[in-house]
Amino acid sequence: MSDAPKTDVPPTEDPRRPDIRRARSVVIVNTGDGKGKSTAAMGMVMRAAARGWKVAVVQFIKSGGWKVGEEKIGRRLGVDWDAVGDGFSWDSEDLDRSAALAAQAWQLARTRIEKGEHRLVVLDEITYPINWGWIDLDEVLAAVAGRPARVNVVATGRDAPGRLMELADTVTEMTSVKHAYDRGIAAIRGIDF
């Protein structure tokens, strides 16, 4: 990060491609070690709800007891919200139970995708149970690839599997440059959850 003045000039030629087409739906993956993966997905939830879309969020790590702000407002907007996990793996008293909850969350998410009633389905923090072997990657790929035409899917979490990123239309990797936690600052209600 440099404080040097920018020497770039604003573009004067239209950078948009002339061959743009409309897609019925897309698959988006937000991954990387930086903050903002779920936050970006929640922004899409707000956009979709504002457009009158039926939206579902399935959270694979967060539990219903977390009382996160995005769930509170999402429910007010009519979002079908399922926080099925039981928290961070290092806080789990029974990882077998955590794995079973992740499998339960996947079955719920899969049903939501396959029924085609929701135009947006967010699979929040799904990469972790996939990478830990709690959810079968091939099942996830098949459900997402075979989704009804108007179902958009957003998957979040660190270390997204390469095959999931290949399937996606858009992949964004959040990179951590600096984080308050590194200085010992705890998560803040309203900013972080």
C-alpha positions as CSV (number, residue, x, y, z in Angstrom):
1,M,0.0,0.0,0.0
2,S,1.6,3.1,-1.2
3,D,0.7,6.7,-0.3
4,A,2.2,7.9,-3.6
5,P,-0.2,9.9,-5.8
6,K,-2.0,7.9,-8.5
7,T,-0.9,8.6,-12.1
8,D,-3.6,6.6,-13.8
9,V,-6.2,8.4,-15.8
10,P,-9.8,7.5,-15.9
11,P,-10.8,5.2,-18.8
12,T,-12.4,6.9,-21.7
13,E,-13.1,3.8,-23.8
14,D,-16.0,1.5,-22.8
15,P,-14.5,-1.7,-21.3
16,R,-17.7,-3.7,-21.6
17,R,-17.7,-6.7,-23.9
18,P,-19.9,-6.5,-26.9
19,D,-20.9,-10.2,-26.7
20,I,-22.6,-10.0,-23.2
21,R,-25.5,-12.3,-22.8
22,R,-28.0,-12.9,-20.0
23,A,-27.7,-16.1,-17.9
24,R,-30.7,-17.7,-16.2
25,S,-28.5,-18.2,-13.0
26,V,-24.9,-18.3,-11.8
27,V,-22.8,-20.0,-9.2
28,I,-20.6,-17.8,-7.1
29,V,-17.8,-18.8,-4.7
30,N,-16.4,-16.4,-2.1
31,T,-13.2,-17.9,-0.7
32,G,-9.8,-16.8,0.7
33,D,-8.3,-16.0,4.0
34,G,-9.6,-12.5,4.2
35,K,-12.7,-11.1,5.9
36,G,-15.8,-10.6,3.9
37,K,-16.8,-13.9,2.3
38,S,-20.1,-14.3,4.2
39,T,-20.6,-10.6,4.3
40,A,-20.5,-10.3,0.5
41,A,-23.0,-13.2,0.3
42,M,-25.3,-11.4,2.7
43,G,-25.2,-8.4,0.4
44,M,-26.5,-10.6,-2.4
45,V,-29.2,-11.8,0.0
46,M,-30.3,-8.2,0.6
47,R,-30.3,-7.4,-3.2
48,A,-32.2,-10.5,-4.1
49,A,-34.8,-9.9,-1.3
50,A,-35.2,-6.3,-2.5
51,R,-36.0,-7.7,-6.0
52,G,-38.7,-9.9,-4.6
53,W,-36.8,-13.1,-5.0
54,K,-37.4,-16.0,-2.7
55,V,-34.1,-16.5,-0.8
56,A,-32.6,-19.3,1.4
57,V,-29.5,-19.2,3.6
58,V,-28.1,-22.4,5.0
59,Q,-25.3,-21.9,7.5
60,F,-23.0,-24.9,8.0
61,I,-21.0,-23.7,11.0
62,K,-23.0,-21.0,12.7
63,S,-25.7,-22.2,15.1
64,G,-29.1,-20.7,15.7
65,G,-27.8,-19.6,19.1
66,W,-25.4,-17.1,17.6
67,K,-28.0,-14.4,17.0
68,V,-26.2,-12.8,14.0
69,G,-27.5,-9.5,12.7
70,E,-27.8,-10.7,9.1
71,E,-30.2,-13.5,10.2
72,K,-32.3,-11.1,12.2
73,I,-32.8,-8.7,9.2
74,G,-33.0,-11.6,6.7
75,R,-35.9,-13.2,8.5
76,R,-37.7,-9.8,8.6
77,L,-37.3,-9.7,4.8
78,G,-38.8,-13.2,4.4
79,V,-35.5,-15.1,3.9
80,D,-35.7,-18.8,4.7
81,W,-32.8,-19.1,7.2
82,D,-31.3,-22.3,8.6
83,A,-28.4,-22.0,11.0
84,V,-27.7,-25.7,11.4
85,G,-24.1,-25.9,12.7
86,D,-22.9,-25.9,16.2
87,G,-20.1,-23.4,16.1
88,F,-16.4,-23.4,15.6
89,S,-14.8,-26.9,15.4
90,W,-12.4,-26.0,18.2
91,D,-15.3,-25.3,20.5
92,S,-17.1,-28.6,19.7
93,E,-17.4,-31.1,22.4
94,D,-18.4,-33.8,19.9
95,L,-17.0,-33.6,16.3
96,D,-19.1,-36.6,15.3
97,R,-22.2,-34.6,16.2
98,S,-20.8,-31.6,14.3
99,A,-20.3,-33.8,11.3
100,A,-23.8,-35.1,11.6
101,L,-25.2,-31.5,11.7
102,A,-23.2,-30.6,8.6
103,A,-24.7,-33.6,6.8
104,Q,-28.1,-32.5,7.9
105,A,-27.5,-29.0,6.7
106,W,-26.4,-30.4,3.3
107,Q,-29.5,-32.4,3.0
108,L,-31.6,-29.3,3.7
109,A,-29.5,-27.2,1.3
110,R,-29.7,-29.9,-1.4
111,T,-33.5,-30.0,-1.1
112,R,-33.7,-26.2,-1.3
113,I,-31.6,-26.2,-4.5
114,E,-33.4,-29.2,-6.2
115,K,-36.9,-27.9,-5.5
116,G,-36.2,-24.7,-7.4
117,E,-38.4,-22.6,-5.2
118,H,-35.6,-20.2,-4.2
119,R,-33.9,-18.0,-6.8
120,L,-30.9,-17.6,-4.5
121,V,-29.5,-20.2,-2.2
122,V,-26.5,-19.3,0.0
123,L,-24.3,-22.2,1.3
124,D,-22.6,-20.2,4.0
125,E,-19.3,-21.8,5.1
126,I,-19.9,-25.0,3.2
127,T,-16.2,-25.3,2.3
128,Y,-15.2,-26.4,5.8
129,P,-17.4,-29.5,6.0
130,I,-16.5,-30.4,2.5
131,N,-12.8,-30.2,3.2
132,W,-13.2,-32.2,6.4
133,G,-14.9,-35.0,4.6
134,W,-18.3,-34.4,6.4
135,I,-20.0,-33.6,3.1
136,D,-19.3,-35.4,-0.2
137,L,-17.9,-32.9,-2.8
138,D,-19.2,-34.9,-5.7
139,E,-22.8,-34.7,-4.2
140,V,-22.4,-30.9,-3.9
141,L,-21.1,-30.5,-7.4
142,A,-23.9,-32.7,-8.9
143,A,-26.6,-30.7,-7.0
144,V,-25.2,-27.3,-8.0
145,A,-24.5,-28.3,-11.6
146,G,-27.9,-29.9,-11.9
147,R,-29.9,-27.1,-10.2
148,P,-33.1,-25.7,-11.8
149,A,-32.3,-23.0,-14.4
150,R,-33.3,-20.0,-12.2
151,V,-31.5,-21.1,-9.0
152,N,-28.5,-19.0,-8.2
153,V,-26.0,-20.5,-5.7
154,V,-23.4,-18.7,-3.5
155,A,-20.9,-20.9,-1.6
156,T,-18.6,-19.3,1.0
157,G,-15.6,-20.4,3.1
158,R,-11.8,-20.6,3.0
159,D,-10.0,-23.1,0.9
160,A,-12.8,-23.7,-1.6
161,P,-12.1,-27.0,-3.5
162,G,-10.7,-26.5,-7.0
163,R,-13.5,-28.4,-8.6
164,L,-16.1,-26.2,-6.9
165,M,-14.2,-23.1,-8.2
166,E,-14.1,-24.6,-11.7
167,L,-17.9,-25.1,-11.7
168,A,-18.5,-21.5,-10.5
169,D,-19.2,-18.6,-12.9
170,T,-17.6,-16.1,-10.5
171,V,-14.9,-16.8,-7.9
172,T,-13.7,-14.1,-5.6
173,E,-10.7,-14.6,-3.3
174,M,-10.7,-12.4,-0.3
175,T,-7.1,-11.6,0.8
176,S,-6.3,-10.4,4.3
177,V,-4.1,-7.3,4.3
178,K,-4.8,-6.3,7.9
179,H,-7.3,-7.5,10.5
180,A,-8.3,-6.0,13.8
181,Y,-8.1,-9.5,15.4
182,D,-4.4,-9.5,14.7
183,R,-4.1,-6.6,17.1
184,G,-6.2,-8.4,19.7
185,I,-9.5,-6.7,18.9
186,A,-12.5,-9.0,19.5
187,A,-15.3,-9.3,16.9
188,I,-17.8,-6.5,17.2
189,R,-21.6,-7.0,17.1
190,G,-22.9,-5.0,14.1
191,I,-19.6,-5.2,12.3
192,D,-18.5,-8.8,12.5
193,F,-21.8,-10.6,13.4
